[in-house]
Amino acid sequence: MLILLPPSETKRPGGSRRPADLAALGFEELLPRREQLVDALVALAGDAEEAARVLKLGPKQRGEATVNATLRTAPAMAAVDRYTGVLFDALGANTLDAPARAWLGRNVAIHSSAFGLVRALDRIPSYRLGAGITVPGTAAPRALWGSAITEVLEAHAPGYVLDLRSEAYVALGPVPQSLRSAYVRVTTQAGDGTVRALNHFNKKAKGELVRVLARTRPRVRSTEALISWASAQGLHVRAGDVAGQVELRVPA
């Protein structure tokens, strides 16, 4: 199984002194695009005002305008530790034991706007780049990553893909139809029986789901197997009303 996670705008600073090696990142077929985009981000960071404009940074974020200047030399850490925010705080990868972290490394990929798909334990630097931003000197994000990520997923052919990304990142690399997969939607049921989709709190539910998966490490090769495993864990997962989707129901 391969679980696809979205990145987070917020990131933990620091890391080990050894910088990231783009050639060592997972899904090595994406290297030429990574190199092109990193070079463009480094060049853009040379003009703080222009970087702030392109990266759509507000007045309180202007200090981040030049963070990309050191992408090739900055400290690096595992991607699953680099990202913070609701989903990654709920996942709490830094509190998992070694077998669970190793499982994350084999079974989780994070869709970065700067590096494309990376494995959970791939070492990356801190960076600033939103999903919909076109960096001067490169193609628009959908043209840069879209078909390339779809093709790399097909080439690596995981037995089953569980897609927990936001719709913005799904657009930057849809799962190929040739693979068995499911897109996760998080819902809750009100006291009157009304079921509604969650927005902000869906991230927490997704992080908690991946944490339980890492701790139990099941062999999931189909939606049916996922639903069966979830039931045994006391989680409410059902086939969605739309083909190719599953619903993760959480308490109101």
N, C-alpha and C positions, 0 to 999 in steps of 0.2 A: 504494500500500500504506500502511496505517496500522498501526503497531506500538503496542500498549498495554502500558505498564509499570506495575508497582506503585510506590508511593512507598517511602520509607525512614523509619524512626523517627528516625534520626540525620541531622542537617543541618549544613551548613557555615554558620558565622556571618557576619555582615557583608553587604556588597553596596554598590551605589552609593547615594548619598544620596537619590536620587529614589525615593519609595515606590512600591509596586505600584499599578496602576490596574486595579481589578476589571473595569471596562468594556472594557479593552483585551485581556483574556485571550481566548484562543481558545474556540470553542464558546460564543459570546455568549448563546445561549439559556439558559444556566445562570446568568446574572447575578442574577436575583431570588433564587435559592436561595443563591448566594454571599453576597449582601448580608445576607440573613437570618442565615446561620450566622456570618459574621464579626461582625455586631453582637452576637450572643449570646455568642460567645467573648470579645469585648472586655468585655462586661458581667460575665461569669463571672470574668474575671481580676481584677476589683476585690476579690474575697474570696479570698485566697490559700489558706486552709484548704479552702474549698468547692471551689475549682478543683482542688486536689490530689486531693480525694475523687472528683470527677466524672471527672477525667482519669486516675484510677487510678495516681497517681504514688507510687512507693515513697519511703522516707526519703532515699535518695541522689538522688532526682529532684525533690525539693521545690523546688529553685531554679528549676525550669522552670514552676512553677505560674502565674507571672504573665507568661510570655513572650508570651501572646496579647493582652496589654493594648495593645501598640503595633502591631497588625496593619495599621492604616491609615497609620501614619507611619514604620514601621521601614524600614531599607535593604532593597532588593530585588535579586535576581539571577536569572538564567535558572534555571528549575526543574531542568534537567538538571545544573546546577552546584550548586544548593542541596543536593540530596540526596547523602548519602555512604553508606557501607556497602558490602557485598560486591558487589552488582550494579553500583552506580554507580562504584565504584572500578575494576571490571573494564572497564566501558564507557570510562572515562577521557575524557569529553567535552572536558575542558579541554586535552587534549593532541592533539586532532584538528585538522586544518587547516580553513580557512574553508569550502571546498566540503562537507566532511563534516559540519561543524556546521550548515550551511544545510540539508543533507539531513535531519538530525535535526529541525530546525525544521519541515520540511514533512511528515515521515513518522512522527514519534514523538509520542505523547501519554502523559502520566503521570497516573494516577488518584489524585488527592489527596482525602483525607477532608475537607479544609477547603474546597477550591475545585472539586471535581469533576474532570472531565477538563481538563487544561491542555496546551498545546503545549510541546514540550521547551524552546523558547527564550522562553516567556512568563516575565516577571519576577514572582517571588513573594517574600514575606517568610518568615522562619523562623517556624514555628508548632508547636504541640503538640496533636495530636488523633489518637487511634487509630481504626481502622476500625469498631469495634463500639460506640463511645461515643455516647450520646445527650446532646446539650447542652441544658440547660434552656431552654425557650422555642422549641425546634425539634422537628421530627418525628424519629423514629428514623432512623438512617442509610439503611436500605433503603427506607423510605418517602420520605425526602428526595431521594435520588439515583437509586434503582433504575430506575424507568420513565423518568425524565428523561434519564438517560445513554443508555439504550437508544434512546430517541427521537432524541436528538441525533446518535447514530451513524448511524441510519437516514437522518436529514435530510441529513447531510453525505456519505453514500453513498460511502465509499472503495471502490475496486475490490476490495480484499482486506484483511482484518484478521488480523493475527498477534497473538494474545493471550498475553502473557507474564506476566499478572497472577497473583497468588496467588488461591486459591479465595475467600478472604474478600472480595477486591475484585471478583471476578467477580460475586459475589452482590449487590454494590452497583451493578450496571449491566451485565447480560448483553449480549453482542453479539446484535443481532437476527438471527433465523433467515433473514431475507431477504438477508443479506449473505454473500458467500463469505468464510469465515474458518477459522482453525485455532487450537486451544488447544495450547500447547507443554508437553510433559512431558519432564523431563530424566531420563535413566536411565544406568546403567553396567552393564557385564557382568563378572562375576567370572571367575576362572580356570576354574571348573567349569562355565561357561556360563550360570549363573544371572543373570537380568536383574532389577535392582531400581531403584526410583525413588530419586532423591536428594532430600534435604531442604535442608540448609544450603548445600551446594555447588552446588545447582541455580541459585542466584543468580549465582554466578561465571560459569557456563556461559551464562546468559542475557545477562549483560553483555558477554561476549566475542562472542556471536553478533551483538548489535546493533552492536558496534564494527566487525566485519567488514562488516556490511551498509552502515554509514555510509561506510566506506572504499572499497567497491566500487560502491555505489549501483546495484544491479540494478533492473530493472523486473519486479516480481513481482506477478502478478495471480491466481495460483492456487497450490494446494498442490503441484501437479506442477512448476510453475516454481520454487518454493522448493526442492524436493528436488533439481532439476537444478542450480540455482545452488550449493547447499550441496555437492553432489558435486564440482563444479569447484573449490571452495575447500578441499577435503579435509575437509569436515565430514560427520558421519554423521547425516543426517536422513532419517527414513522415515515413511510413513503409520502412524498409531497403530492399535492393535487396536480402539479405540473410534472410531466415526464422529465426524468433526469435530476429531480430535486428531492432532498429529504428535509424533514421538518424536525428541528430540535426544540421541544417544548419546555419552557422553564416556568417556575412559579410566578404568579403575578406579584 
